Amino acid sequence: MPGLFAQKHQALMQRYFETGRQRMIKKKNIIFGLHRNNFLLCVAIVVKPVCSLATATPQYIGLLREVQKDYDFIITDKHGKIDGISSGICNTFNITCLLYTSDAADE
């Protein structure tokens, strides 16, 4: 999950638990994913609730599938700092996507 989205994820989950309002569960959504090589990709996700019989605690499973797009993208924060970049842009400009990870930015 791209960093900017990961920062908001827990707050969105907390709001869901408090209000019961949801936008993702049992619906197909197209979101940004983060490949293990650190580049962005579009994925279709369906989140399904499952209950543990042992604890009766709800848990959630996200089913992901890559979606092919005819365009590439860069995600930035409100200050223009790059948070993620797709592989097509990395290939076009002959740069590594590792340059834009938070670990590299902290060094």
Disulfide bonds with the S-S distance in Angstrom:
Cys90-Cys97 2.10
